[in-house]
Amino acid sequence: MRAEIIAVGSELLLGQITNTNAKFMSSQLAVIGIDVYYQTVVGDNPARLEEVIQIAEGRADLLIFSGGLGPTKDDLTKETIARHIGVELESNNQALLSIQAYFERTGRPMTENNKKQALVLKGSTVLENRFGMAPGMALAVNNRTYMLLPGPPHEMEPMFRDEALPCLQSLSGSQEVIVSTVVKFFGIGEAELEYKVRDLLEAQTNPTIAPLASKDAVTLRITAKAQSAEAAHSLIEPVLSELHKQVGEYIYGTDEDTLSSKAASLLISAGLSISAAESLTAGLFTGLLAEEPGISASLRGGMTVYDVQAKTEQLGLDPKLIETYGTVSAQCAEGLAEKIREYFQTDIGIGLTGAAGPDTHDGKPAGTVWIGLAFKDRTKTYQLRLSGSRNTNRLRAANFALYYLIRELEWAKSQN
């Protein structure tokens, strides 16, 4: 089946809320092998909604609507669809009883327009709403299926999982599933990554490979279609293996992994403790790591050492080191990492220093960053030349520190 998802609501077009429903439904439909080629958003206007329906009917055999099933005058989705396909609306007794029970339970008066929410397309399969009032519905007409779902995500998502998906599986008759694995990269740009793996991109059939970029990573989504999830994964594995051969140094995780979650997982599983001394990032690195559950087993603490006095008097960095090399230097980053490791008695110490911008700092151009990683037996430093805004540079510096930490931890893991 080819599906089109149509989100109804002027609030979506005005930017008052984000259309998370389309993202959720697309991922769920992929699992049962239904292709989504188009997503449409339309306001609460019957004429424009009907125009959208006519367009969608020309390119999809499954039209899924979310929103516009409520009790107010601008909730016109089912009325518009009923008129368009020539089907009457009828009150669903089970839905009406559920609505009445809600108002009795909450002690609120039930106004007449709430009965509108119990109306469904005549002859449709009614989808129970366990977390709201308006039921969903699905109706097949002229070899095309119309599915109507409530707009609020807390109502739509459980209805879609528990009611809509089984309904769609029985309608489609397809046994194919679509499985995707998202491979996450850091320290490489989208264009460079695409160039390095161009042979894989040019040869793709099943699975397909799609480059994507986000604010803190570059990703490749590998998608396979097969008769089972196991068969789809077996198609993905050779591609994953080849990616690790070609660009493995930039891979830090897959699917739901983030830089901070991956770093935290490696620290916790290895039983290693960590602390950080932060100058330009002023606690960003520690804050990102602290977002991860269970990190208290590894994260001992941190220190913001934003000026020279804090570096020397609070942390104990040698003033002569700063006089000789400056605060934006490999030697300063190395000293910060080693001193913070000693201060908190941790296995690993991290030091971040640099010129965030927009002006030069300590004679170094904006975007110059040094990161130090101190271990019991060695200390390494990394230099960055960033070109973003002040706060973008600070966040990227913290992310790079996580990335270098991941690389070091994975290397250590491989040696055991």
C-alpha positions in Angstrom: 0.0 0.0 0.0 1.1 3.6 -0.7 0.1 6.0 2.1 -0.2 9.7 2.4 -0.4 11.3 5.8 -2.5 14.4 6.0 -2.3 16.5 9.2 -5.2 18.9 9.7 -4.9 22.0 11.8 -4.2 25.7 11.3 -2.0 25.6 14.4 0.5 23.5 12.5 0.7 26.0 9.7 1.1 28.9 12.2 4.0 27.1 13.9 2.2 26.9 17.2 2.8 23.2 17.5 5.1 20.7 15.7 3.8 17.9 13.5 5.2 15.0 15.5 2.3 12.8 14.4 3.6 12.4 10.8 7.1 11.3 12.1 5.6 8.8 14.4 3.2 7.3 11.9 5.8 7.1 9.2 8.1 5.1 11.4 5.3 2.8 12.4 4.0 2.2 8.9 7.5 1.3 7.8 7.6 -1.6 10.2 4.6 -3.2 8.4 5.9 -2.5 4.9 3.6 0.4 4.0 5.4 3.1 2.0 4.8 6.8 2.8 5.6 8.9 -0.2 3.9 12.2 0.8 3.1 14.1 4.0 0.7 17.1 3.8 -0.4 19.7 6.2 -3.6 21.7 5.7 -5.5 24.2 7.8 -9.0 24.0 9.2 -10.6 24.9 5.9 -13.1 22.5 4.2 -12.4 23.7 0.7 -8.6 23.4 1.0 -9.0 20.0 2.8 -11.1 18.7 0.0 -8.5 19.9 -2.5 -5.8 18.0 -0.5 -7.9 14.9 -0.5 -8.4 15.0 -4.3 -4.6 15.3 -4.8 -3.8 12.5 -2.4 -6.3 10.2 -4.0 -4.3 10.5 -7.2 -1.1 9.2 -5.6 -2.0 7.0 -2.6 -4.4 4.2 -1.8 -4.3 4.8 1.9 -5.1 8.3 3.2 -4.4 8.8 6.9 -5.7 12.0 8.6 -4.8 13.3 12.0 -6.7 16.1 13.7 -10.0 17.9 13.3 -12.1 15.3 15.1 -12.9 17.5 18.1 -16.2 19.2 19.3 -15.6 22.7 18.0 -16.8 24.4 14.8 -13.3 24.3 13.1 -13.1 20.5 13.6 -14.4 19.5 10.2 -12.2 16.6 9.1 -14.8 13.8 9.2 -17.6 16.1 7.9 -15.5 17.0 4.9 -14.4 13.5 4.1 -18.0 12.1 4.5 -19.2 14.7 2.0 -16.4 14.0 -0.4 -16.8 10.2 -0.5 -20.6 10.3 -0.2 -21.0 8.6 3.1 -23.2 9.6 6.0 -22.1 10.2 9.6 -23.7 8.2 12.4 -23.3 8.3 16.1 -21.3 5.4 17.6 -23.0 4.3 20.8 -19.9 2.9 22.4 -18.0 6.2 21.8 -20.9 8.3 23.1 -21.1 6.2 26.3 -17.4 6.6 26.8 -17.7 10.4 26.4 -20.6 10.6 28.8 -18.7 8.5 31.3 -15.8 10.8 31.1 -17.9 13.9 32.1 -19.6 12.0 34.9 -16.2 10.8 36.2 -14.8 14.3 36.2 -17.9 16.0 37.5 -18.1 18.4 34.5 -21.2 19.3 32.5 -21.4 17.7 29.1 -22.3 20.3 26.4 -24.3 19.3 23.4 -21.4 19.8 20.9 -19.4 17.1 22.7 -21.8 14.5 21.1 -20.2 15.5 17.8 -17.1 13.6 18.8 -19.0 10.3 18.7 -19.9 10.7 15.0 -18.1 8.2 12.7 -18.3 7.4 9.0 -21.2 5.0 8.4 -19.9 1.4 7.9 -16.4 2.2 9.2 -14.2 0.2 11.5 -14.2 2.3 14.8 -10.9 2.7 16.6 -11.3 3.1 20.3 -9.8 6.1 22.0 -8.6 5.1 25.4 -6.9 8.4 26.2 -9.4 10.9 24.9 -12.9 11.2 23.6 -13.0 11.2 19.8 -12.7 7.7 18.3 -10.7 7.0 15.2 -12.1 5.2 12.2 -11.1 3.4 9.0 -13.3 2.9 5.9 -12.5 1.4 2.5 -14.2 3.0 -0.5 -13.5 2.2 -4.2 -10.2 0.4 -3.4 -9.0 3.3 -1.3 -8.8 3.4 2.5 -9.5 6.5 4.6 -8.3 6.4 8.2 -9.1 9.3 10.6 -7.2 9.7 13.9 -7.3 12.3 16.6 -4.7 15.1 16.6 -3.3 15.1 20.2 -0.2 12.8 20.2 -1.1 11.3 23.6 -4.4 10.1 22.0 -3.2 9.3 18.5 0.0 7.3 19.3 -1.6 4.6 21.5 -4.6 4.4 19.1 -2.3 4.0 16.2 -0.2 1.2 17.8 -3.1 -0.7 19.4 -5.9 -0.2 16.9 -4.8 1.2 13.6 -1.8 -1.0 12.9 -3.6 -4.3 13.2 -6.4 -2.9 11.1 -3.9 -1.8 8.4 -2.1 -5.1 8.4 -5.3 -7.0 7.7 -6.2 -4.6 4.9 -2.8 -4.6 3.2 -2.2 -8.3 3.2 1.5 -7.6 2.9 4.0 -9.6 4.8 6.9 -7.4 4.0 8.6 -5.3 6.7 10.9 -2.3 6.3 13.8 -2.0 8.8 16.1 0.9 9.1 19.4 1.4 10.9 20.8 4.9 11.4 24.6 5.1 11.5 25.9 8.2 13.3 29.1 10.1 12.4 31.0 12.9 14.0 34.0 14.9 12.9 33.2 14.7 9.2 30.9 16.8 7.1 28.0 15.5 5.0 29.6 16.2 1.7 32.9 14.6 2.7 31.1 11.5 4.0 29.1 11.2 0.8 32.3 11.4 -1.2 34.1 8.8 0.8 31.2 6.3 0.5 30.1 7.2 -3.1 30.6 3.6 -4.3 28.1 2.3 -1.7 25.6 5.1 -2.6 25.9 4.4 -6.4 25.4 0.7 -5.9 22.4 0.8 -3.6 19.3 -1.1 -4.4 18.0 -3.0 -1.4 19.0 -1.8 1.2 19.0 1.9 0.3 21.3 4.4 1.9 20.3 8.0 2.6 22.6 10.7 4.0 21.1 13.0 6.6 22.5 15.9 8.6 21.5 17.3 12.0 22.8 20.0 14.2 25.3 17.8 16.0 26.0 14.8 13.7 25.9 13.4 10.2 24.0 10.2 9.7 23.4 7.5 7.1 20.1 5.7 7.2 20.3 2.2 5.8 16.8 0.8 5.0 16.0 -2.7 3.8 12.7 -4.3 2.8 12.3 -8.0 3.3 9.8 -10.7 4.4 10.9 -10.5 8.0 12.9 -8.3 10.3 15.6 -10.9 10.5 16.0 -11.0 6.7 16.1 -7.2 6.6 18.8 -7.1 9.2 20.8 -9.6 7.2 20.7 -7.3 4.2 21.8 -4.3 6.3 24.8 -6.1 8.0 27.1 -6.2 5.0 26.6 -2.5 4.4 27.3 -1.7 8.0 30.5 -3.8 7.8 31.7 -1.9 4.7 31.0 1.5 6.3 33.2 0.5 9.3 35.9 -0.4 6.8 35.7 2.8 4.9 34.8 5.5 7.5 34.8 3.7 10.8 36.9 6.3 12.5 34.0 8.7 12.3 31.3 6.3 13.5 30.3 6.8 17.1 26.9 5.0 17.3 23.7 3.9 15.8 19.9 4.6 16.0 19.2 6.4 19.3 22.8 6.8 20.4 23.9 10.4 21.1 27.5 11.5 21.8 26.7 11.8 25.5 24.8 8.5 25.8 27.5 6.6 24.0 30.3 8.2 26.1 28.3 7.5 29.3 27.7 3.9 28.3 31.4 3.3 27.6 32.4 4.9 30.9 29.9 3.0 33.0 30.5 -0.4 31.4 34.3 0.0 31.8 33.9 1.2 35.5 35.9 4.4 34.8 35.5 7.7 36.6 35.8 11.1 35.0 36.0 14.8 35.9 36.3 17.9 33.8 37.9 21.4 34.0 36.2 23.7 31.6 37.2 27.2 30.5 35.4 28.2 27.3 32.6 25.6 27.7 31.9 26.7 31.3 30.2 23.4 32.3 28.6 22.4 29.0 30.6 19.2 28.7 29.7 18.1 32.3 26.1 19.1 31.7 25.8 17.0 28.6 27.3 14.0 30.3 25.1 14.5 33.4 21.9 14.2 31.2 22.5 10.4 30.9 20.9 8.0 33.4 23.4 6.2 35.6 26.3 8.5 34.9 26.7 9.2 38.6 28.6 5.9 38.7 31.3 7.6 36.6 31.0 11.4 36.8 32.8 12.6 40.0 32.5 16.4 39.3 33.8 19.3 37.4 35.2 22.8 37.7 34.5 25.9 35.7 37.8 27.8 35.4 36.9 30.7 33.2 39.7 33.1 34.1 43.4 32.8 34.8 43.0 33.2 38.6 40.5 30.3 38.7 42.9 28.1 36.7 45.9 28.9 38.9 44.4 29.4 42.4 41.4 27.1 42.4 42.7 24.3 40.2 46.4 24.8 40.9 47.7 25.2 37.3 51.3 26.5 37.3 51.2 30.3 36.5 54.4 29.9 34.6 52.8 27.5 32.2 50.2 30.2 31.3 52.8 32.9 31.1 54.8 30.8 28.7 52.2 29.3 26.5 49.0 31.2 27.1 45.5 30.0 28.1 44.6 29.0 24.5 47.2 26.3 24.0 47.8 22.6 24.0 49.9 23.0 27.2 47.0 24.7 29.1 44.5 22.0 28.0 46.9 19.3 29.0 47.4 20.9 32.4 43.7 21.4 33.0 43.1 17.7 32.2 45.8 16.5 34.5 45.0 18.8 37.4 41.3 18.0 37.4 42.1 14.3 37.3 44.3 14.7 40.4 41.8 17.0 42.1 38.9 14.5 41.9 41.1 11.4 41.8 39.5 10.1 38.7 40.6 7.7 36.0 40.1 10.3 33.3 40.4 14.1 33.3 39.2 16.4 30.5 40.3 20.0 30.0 38.7 22.4 27.5 40.1 25.9 26.7 39.9 28.2 23.7 38.6 31.4 22.1 34.8 31.1 21.7 34.5 34.4 19.9 33.5 36.7 18.4 36.8 38.4 19.2 40.3 37.0 19.6 41.4 35.7 23.0 44.9 35.6 24.3 46.1 36.4 20.8 44.3 33.4 19.2 41.6 33.8 16.6 38.0 33.0 17.5 37.2 29.3 17.1 40.6 28.1 18.3 40.0 25.3 20.8 42.2 22.9 22.6 40.9 19.7 24.3 43.0 17.7 26.7 42.4 14.1 27.8 44.4 12.8 30.7 44.6 9.1 31.7 46.7 7.4 34.2 49.4 6.5 31.7 49.1 9.2 29.0 47.7 12.7 28.1 46.5 13.6 24.6 45.5 17.0 23.2 43.4 17.9 20.2 43.1 21.2 18.4 40.0 22.5 16.7 39.5 25.4 14.3 35.8 26.2 14.5 34.0 28.8 12.5 30.5 29.2 14.1 29.0 31.7 16.4 30.2 32.0 20.0 27.8 29.6 21.5 27.9 27.3 18.5 31.6 27.0 19.0 31.2 26.3 22.7 28.7 23.5 22.1 30.7 22.0 19.3 33.8 22.0 21.5 31.9 20.1 24.2 30.6 17.6 21.6 34.1 17.1 20.2 35.3 16.4 23.7 32.7 13.7 24.0 33.7 12.3 20.5 37.4 12.1 21.4 36.5 10.5 24.7 34.5 7.9 22.9 37.4 7.2 20.5 39.8 6.8 23.4 37.5 4.5 25.3 36.7 2.3 22.3 40.5 2.0 21.6 41.1 1.0 25.2 38.3 -1.5 25.0 39.8 -3.0 21.8 43.1 -3.6 23.6 41.5 -5.7 26.3 
